[in-house]
Amino acid sequence: QICTDYTLDVAWRQILGLELPKEEIPYFEEQVACWIKSVTSLRILFRVAVKFSPGFKAREYVISKIEERIGELLEQGPDNKSTLSGMVFASDDEEGTQTGKKLSREEIIDNALILIFAGSETSANTLTNAMLFLGLHPSAWDKLAKEQETIMTKEGDV
């Protein structure tokens, strides 16, 4: 679970550039988990009362957070740190002509959802497997720990 929490944290901070209040973070993570879990549910696959499913409602909540952030970006300008900002202000400009095609709002939202879905699940699974590997191979863990100590000694607490 800690790996999933970490990757969701990266998703909402780095991919979306959200600044969630501390009390909203668990709810956001719960909604993302509900939406991701629902993607493979029979109810969704067979399209049975999809709009009334918890997963659909969770997805709508995530979309509302993305739309809210897009609005902030359009009002305040690019934040130059989130993937969402890059998508909002990206265009196919040639030599700064401002005539290039931009992503539509729907394309931005769909891409953000894909990045959250693919990035959080894949990264969480990779981190979990890495932790399992290190637990099963103490010599690899020792080597990793020694490497980190060497870096800390050389570079300091970065």
C-alpha angles and dihedrals in degrees: 000000000000090000091051091048091050094050092047088051089054090047098055096037103039105022098038100021091222122166100206120186111248092249092054097052096082091048092049091049091047091051093048090049091049092049094047092048091050094056090082098036118123090233091061095039092052093037096235112164089326095169090060096050121108089235093056091049090048090051090050089053091051090048090051090055090049092048091048090053092047088054091051092049093049090049098043102028130240118334091207091218111068128073089226091059090051091052094046093053100032119115140164092247118165112215092338096302094140089220095107126115118264129205114264119240089253092052091050092050093045092049092048090051091050091050092050093046098043097034099048098044096042094045094045091052092047092049092047092051091047090053090048091049092050090048092051094046110048092178090060089049091050091049091050093048092049091049091052092048090051091051092047091050092048101038104023126223101330 
